[in-house]
């Protein structure tokens, strides 16, 4: 099988490695950074240095592919629209002219739900993106879903916060140890890198169509998350100021039931501290 990964960063690299080494697929990858080419050559047969707004290059990447994974990440707020929206528009344009591709998988974000004061949300909940970047992510989903057809299945994952090897929770949050923080009652949603790779392969294998939340079962408050993390590593805990509300714009209890009902079993249902 021929598979292409557009945007081969933290997630894309691991998927490429899995697909090449475990599944023996022919993998094509893209990067915007020439210095990453040697690393990507170790997990893919073809490496393209390009950006999503280069239509001709994108056509070359997609030539004779069966499955496409779109897993881009913006390097700064100022390029959010270019990274997500323009890439999606060009990708859909190419796919309309490329009947070989039978499935598109996209890693998005639960940020599109916005601040729901910690209540449950699922894939049917109306979206309320809280800022411009989240609005761009919502539009990106709409554009990609518009490519769905009898020939092409589109699967969108709304990911929780990503952690795993090289991006451990302590590495992400150590600067908060012993500091004063507002609130602490907002709900967090996380997903381990292993489960992102596992769910993407599950979606490819089952040819999933539509939107699926991809988060673990923990749903810890910020207080419980950071208190547990710093206790585990014998570090000073956060001093929580409950008189000040958290400014996090993504406070929702994200349901993962749809993906589990489809048959996916989480590798790490609880958080690894």
ROTOR-930805 format. One record per residue (C-alpha): residue in three letters; chain; z, x, y. Coordinates in pm, whole numbers. Each point is the difference from the previous one (the first is absolute). Layout:
ROTOR-930805
+------+-------+--------+--------+--------+
: resn : chain :      z :      x :      y :
+------+-------+--------+--------+--------+
:  ALA :     A :      Z :      X :      Y :
...
+------+-------+--------+--------+--------+
end
This chain:
ROTOR-930805
+------+-------+--------+--------+--------+
: resn : chain :      z :      x :      y :
+------+-------+--------+--------+--------+
:  UNK :     A :      0 :      0 :      0 :
:  UNK :     A :    -78 :    118 :    353 :
:  UNK :     A :    278 :    -53 :    254 :
:  UNK :     A :     17 :     89 :    369 :
:  UNK :     A :    316 :     45 :    204 :
:  UNK :     A :    -45 :    -31 :    375 :
:  UNK :     A :    297 :    167 :    165 :
:  UNK :     A :    158 :    243 :   -241 :
:  UNK :     A :    345 :     70 :    143 :
:  UNK :     A :    340 :    -46 :   -164 :
:  UNK :     A :   -101 :   -307 :   -202 :
:  UNK :     A :   -369 :     69 :    -48 :
:  UNK :     A :     61 :    348 :   -139 :
:  UNK :     A :    233 :   -132 :   -272 :
:  UNK :     A :   -243 :   -275 :    -95 :
:  UNK :     A :   -285 :    252 :    -17 :
:  UNK :     A :    207 :    223 :   -225 :
:  UNK :     A :     88 :   -292 :   -227 :
:  UNK :     A :   -355 :   -132 :    -22 :
:  UNK :     A :   -152 :    340 :    -69 :
:  UNK :     A :    259 :    144 :   -238 :
:  UNK :     A :    129 :   -311 :   -179 :
:  UNK :     A :   -307 :   -224 :      5 :
:  UNK :     A :   -278 :    262 :      3 :
:  UNK :     A :   -177 :   -179 :    285 :
:  UNK :     A :   -252 :    169 :    227 :
:  UNK :     A :    188 :      7 :    330 :
:  UNK :     A :   -138 :     35 :    353 :
:  UNK :     A :    244 :     52 :    289 :
:  UNK :     A :    -18 :     17 :    378 :
:  UNK :     A :    211 :    176 :    259 :
:  UNK :     A :    -21 :     55 :    374 :
:  UNK :     A :    162 :    344 :    -38 :
:  UNK :     A :   -220 :    289 :   -124 :
:  UNK :     A :    311 :    197 :    -98 :
:  UNK :     A :     79 :   -261 :   -267 :
:  UNK :     A :   -327 :     54 :   -188 :
:  UNK :     A :    135 :    260 :   -250 :
:  UNK :     A :    291 :   -228 :    -98 :
:  UNK :     A :   -229 :   -300 :    -44 :
:  UNK :     A :   -247 :    202 :   -207 :
:  UNK :     A :    278 :     35 :   -259 :
:  UNK :     A :     18 :   -380 :    -47 :
:  UNK :     A :   -357 :   -116 :     66 :
:  UNK :     A :   -356 :     96 :    -82 :
:  UNK :     A :   -137 :    -70 :    349 :
:  UNK :     A :    176 :     52 :    335 :
:  UNK :     A :   -138 :   -130 :    329 :
:  UNK :     A :    131 :    112 :    338 :
:  UNK :     A :    -64 :   -306 :    211 :
:  UNK :     A :    158 :   -285 :    194 :
:  UNK :     A :    -30 :   -372 :    -54 :
:  UNK :     A :   -220 :    -47 :    308 :
:  UNK :     A :   -275 :    222 :   -145 :
:  UNK :     A :   -219 :   -269 :   -156 :
:  UNK :     A :   -259 :    232 :   -159 :
:  UNK :     A :    265 :    217 :   -162 :
:  UNK :     A :    179 :   -308 :   -130 :
:  UNK :     A :   -321 :   -117 :   -165 :
:  UNK :     A :    -22 :    335 :   -181 :
:  UNK :     A :    359 :    -31 :   -120 :
:  UNK :     A :    -59 :   -350 :   -140 :
:  UNK :     A :   -326 :     79 :   -177 :
:  UNK :     A :     19 :    -98 :   -368 :
:  UNK :     A :    375 :    -79 :     13 :
:  UNK :     A :    168 :   -268 :   -213 :
:  UNK :     A :    336 :    -22 :    178 :
:  UNK :     A :    108 :     94 :    354 :
:  UNK :     A :    357 :     61 :    116 :
:  UNK :     A :     58 :    -12 :    375 :
:  UNK :     A :    327 :    180 :     76 :
:  UNK :     A :    -22 :    131 :    354 :
:  UNK :     A :    284 :     90 :    235 :
:  UNK :     A :    -19 :     33 :    376 :
:  UNK :     A :    106 :    333 :    151 :
:  UNK :     A :    145 :   -155 :    312 :
:  UNK :     A :      0 :   -342 :    166 :
:  UNK :     A :   -298 :     85 :    220 :
:  UNK :     A :   -236 :     15 :   -301 :
:  UNK :     A :    132 :   -306 :   -185 :
:  UNK :     A :   -302 :   -216 :     76 :
:  UNK :     A :   -246 :    272 :    -94 :
:  UNK :     A :    184 :     88 :   -320 :
:  UNK :     A :     45 :   -352 :   -132 :
:  UNK :     A :   -224 :   -251 :    174 :
:  UNK :     A :   -314 :    207 :     48 :
:  UNK :     A :     26 :    147 :   -348 :
:  UNK :     A :     31 :   -350 :   -147 :
:  UNK :     A :   -299 :   -126 :    199 :
:  UNK :     A :   -219 :    289 :   -111 :
:  UNK :     A :    120 :    -25 :   -358 :
:  UNK :     A :    -85 :   -370 :    -21 :
:  UNK :     A :   -341 :     70 :    152 :
:  UNK :     A :    -68 :    262 :   -268 :
:  UNK :     A :    131 :   -218 :   -281 :
:  UNK :     A :   -237 :   -281 :     94 :
:  UNK :     A :   -286 :    239 :    -72 :
:  UNK :     A :    156 :    155 :   -310 :
:  UNK :     A :      9 :   -228 :   -308 :
:  UNK :     A :    139 :    274 :   -227 :
:  UNK :     A :    354 :    -37 :    141 :
:  UNK :     A :    183 :   -274 :   -190 :
:  UNK :     A :    349 :     36 :    145 :
:  UNK :     A :    167 :    105 :    325 :
:  UNK :     A :    373 :     73 :     10 :
:  UNK :     A :    179 :     49 :    333 :
:  UNK :     A :    351 :    123 :     75 :
:  UNK :     A :    126 :   -186 :    308 :
:  UNK :     A :    350 :    -72 :    125 :
:  UNK :     A :    262 :   -275 :      3 :
:  UNK :     A :     18 :     64 :    377 :
:  UNK :     A :   -242 :   -292 :     39 :
:  UNK :     A :    290 :   -242 :    -67 :
:  UNK :     A :    188 :    110 :    312 :
:  UNK :     A :    365 :    -75 :     73 :
:  UNK :     A :    120 :   -301 :   -204 :
:  UNK :     A :    373 :     57 :     49 :
:  UNK :     A :     34 :    106 :   -361 :
:  UNK :     A :   -131 :   -318 :   -168 :
:  UNK :     A :   -225 :     -4 :   -308 :
:  UNK :     A :   -373 :     39 :     49 :
:  UNK :     A :   -278 :     -5 :   -256 :
:  UNK :     A :   -377 :     30 :      4 :
:  UNK :     A :    -37 :   -360 :    125 :
:  UNK :     A :    228 :     49 :    301 :
:  UNK :     A :   -187 :    -18 :    334 :
:  UNK :     A :    -27 :    345 :    155 :
:  UNK :     A :    173 :     96 :    325 :
:  UNK :     A :    -80 :    364 :     76 :
:  UNK :     A :    254 :    125 :    253 :
:  UNK :     A :   -207 :    265 :    178 :
:  UNK :     A :   -355 :    120 :     56 :
:  UNK :     A :     -7 :    228 :   -303 :
:  UNK :     A :    111 :   -282 :   -230 :
:  UNK :     A :   -265 :   -225 :    155 :
:  UNK :     A :   -261 :    263 :    -83 :
:  UNK :     A :    124 :      6 :   -360 :
:  UNK :     A :    -34 :   -378 :    -17 :
:  UNK :     A :   -358 :     11 :    129 :
:  UNK :     A :    -77 :    276 :   -249 :
:  UNK :     A :    110 :   -225 :   -286 :
:  UNK :     A :   -220 :   -284 :    128 :
:  UNK :     A :   -305 :    225 :     22 :
:  UNK :     A :     47 :    138 :   -351 :
:  UNK :     A :     59 :   -344 :   -152 :
:  UNK :     A :   -325 :   -119 :    159 :
:  UNK :     A :   -184 :    233 :   -238 :
:  UNK :     A :    119 :   -196 :   -307 :
:  UNK :     A :   -283 :   -144 :   -207 :
:  UNK :     A :    -97 :    -81 :   -357 :
:  UNK :     A :    -98 :    366 :    -33 :
:  UNK :     A :    292 :    159 :    188 :
:  UNK :     A :    372 :    -59 :    -49 :
:  UNK :     A :    230 :    101 :    286 :
:  UNK :     A :    368 :     74 :    -63 :
:  UNK :     A :    241 :     65 :    288 :
:  UNK :     A :    346 :    145 :    -50 :
:  UNK :     A :    257 :    -49 :    275 :
:  UNK :     A :    219 :    303 :    -58 :
:  UNK :     A :    364 :     49 :     85 :
:  UNK :     A :    122 :    330 :    139 :
:  UNK :     A :   -135 :    282 :   -215 :
:  UNK :     A :    222 :    265 :   -156 :
:  UNK :     A :    -21 :    240 :   -292 :
:  UNK :     A :    -39 :    372 :    -76 :
:  UNK :     A :    -34 :    191 :    326 :
:  UNK :     A :     93 :   -314 :    190 :
:  UNK :     A :    351 :    -56 :   -129 :
:  UNK :     A :    234 :   -246 :    172 :
:  UNK :     A :    234 :    281 :    105 :
:  UNK :     A :   -291 :    185 :    158 :
:  UNK :     A :    -96 :   -314 :    192 :
:  UNK :     A :    350 :    -98 :    118 :
:  UNK :     A :    216 :    316 :     10 :
:  UNK :     A :    -15 :     13 :    381 :
:  UNK :     A :    199 :   -326 :     14 :
:  UNK :     A :    302 :    144 :   -184 :
:  UNK :     A :    311 :    -26 :    218 :
:  UNK :     A :   -184 :   -170 :    287 :
:  UNK :     A :     53 :   -333 :    172 :
:  UNK :     A :   -256 :   -264 :   -100 :
:  UNK :     A :    -49 :   -360 :    116 :
:  UNK :     A :     31 :   -301 :   -229 :
:  UNK :     A :    -34 :     88 :   -366 :
:  UNK :     A :    -55 :   -351 :   -135 :
:  UNK :     A :   -381 :      6 :      9 :
:  UNK :     A :   -175 :    -11 :   -339 :
:  UNK :     A :   -202 :    297 :   -121 :
:  UNK :     A :   -283 :      1 :   -254 :
:  UNK :     A :    -98 :    316 :   -187 :
:  UNK :     A :   -235 :    108 :   -278 :
:  UNK :     A :     -6 :    324 :   -198 :
:  UNK :     A :   -319 :    205 :    -21 :
:  UNK :     A :     -2 :    -41 :   -380 :
:  UNK :     A :    -22 :   -378 :     40 :
:  UNK :     A :   -277 :     22 :    259 :
:  UNK :     A :   -210 :    203 :   -244 :
:  UNK :     A :    101 :   -230 :   -285 :
:  UNK :     A :    -84 :   -318 :    190 :
:  UNK :     A :   -336 :    134 :    118 :
:  UNK :     A :    -98 :     85 :   -356 :
:  UNK :     A :    132 :   -340 :   -113 :
:  UNK :     A :   -217 :   -170 :    265 :
:  UNK :     A :   -304 :    201 :   -108 :
:  UNK :     A :     57 :    -73 :   -367 :
:  UNK :     A :     66 :   -373 :     52 :
:  UNK :     A :   -259 :    -30 :    278 :
:  UNK :     A :    250 :   -169 :    229 :
:  UNK :     A :   -130 :   -205 :    290 :
:  UNK :     A :    189 :    -97 :    316 :
:  UNK :     A :    322 :    109 :    170 :
:  UNK :     A :    309 :    134 :   -177 :
:  UNK :     A :    328 :    127 :    145 :
:  UNK :     A :     94 :    336 :   -148 :
:  UNK :     A :    373 :     60 :     48 :
:  UNK :     A :    288 :     68 :   -238 :
:  UNK :     A :    289 :   -234 :    -88 :
:  UNK :     A :    267 :    164 :    217 :
:  UNK :     A :    -42 :   -170 :    342 :
:  UNK :     A :    295 :    195 :    140 :
:  UNK :     A :    124 :    -39 :    354 :
:  UNK :     A :    -31 :    309 :    217 :
:  UNK :     A :    379 :     36 :    -23 :
:  UNK :     A :      6 :    -13 :   -381 :
:  UNK :     A :   -296 :    235 :    -27 :
:  UNK :     A :    133 :    273 :    228 :
:  UNK :     A :    363 :    -35 :   -110 :
:  UNK :     A :   -102 :     38 :   -367 :
:  UNK :     A :   -233 :    289 :     77 :
:  UNK :     A :    254 :    204 :    197 :
:  UNK :     A :    281 :    -75 :   -245 :
:  UNK :     A :   -222 :    125 :   -284 :
:  UNK :     A :    -60 :    328 :    183 :
:  UNK :     A :    352 :     39 :    141 :
:  UNK :     A :   -116 :    -23 :    360 :
:  UNK :     A :    170 :   -171 :    298 :
:  UNK :     A :    -86 :   -368 :     11 :
:  UNK :     A :   -163 :   -185 :    286 :
:  UNK :     A :    230 :   -157 :    258 :
:  UNK :     A :   -138 :   -354 :     31 :
:  UNK :     A :     16 :   -187 :    330 :
:  UNK :     A :    -19 :   -368 :    -95 :
:  UNK :     A :      3 :   -105 :    366 :
:  UNK :     A :   -355 :    133 :     40 :
:  UNK :     A :   -289 :   -155 :   -193 :
:  UNK :     A :   -238 :    225 :   -191 :
:  UNK :     A :   -334 :     57 :    171 :
:  UNK :     A :   -197 :     22 :   -326 :
:  UNK :     A :   -298 :   -241 :     30 :
:  UNK :     A :    -31 :    -56 :   -378 :
:  UNK :     A :    305 :   -197 :   -113 :
:  UNK :     A :   -106 :   -213 :   -296 :
:  UNK :     A :    105 :    -39 :   -365 :
:  UNK :     A :   -336 :     61 :   -165 :
:  UNK :     A :    -59 :   -170 :   -335 :
:  UNK :     A :   -173 :    193 :   -279 :
:  UNK :     A :    -11 :   -294 :   -242 :
:  UNK :     A :   -376 :    -52 :     18 :
:  UNK :     A :    -74 :    352 :   -126 :
:  UNK :     A :    263 :    -25 :   -273 :
:  UNK :     A :   -137 :   -337 :   -108 :
:  UNK :     A :   -342 :    168 :    -31 :
:  UNK :     A :    161 :    229 :   -257 :
:  UNK :     A :     97 :    314 :    188 :
:  UNK :     A :    335 :    156 :    -98 :
:  UNK :     A :    164 :    220 :    259 :
:  UNK :     A :     67 :    358 :   -106 :
:  UNK :     A :    281 :     32 :    257 :
:  UNK :     A :    130 :   -351 :     75 :
:  UNK :     A :    306 :    147 :    178 :
:  UNK :     A :      7 :    279 :    256 :
:  UNK :     A :     41 :    364 :    -97 :
:  UNK :     A :    251 :    170 :    229 :
+------+-------+--------+--------+--------+
end
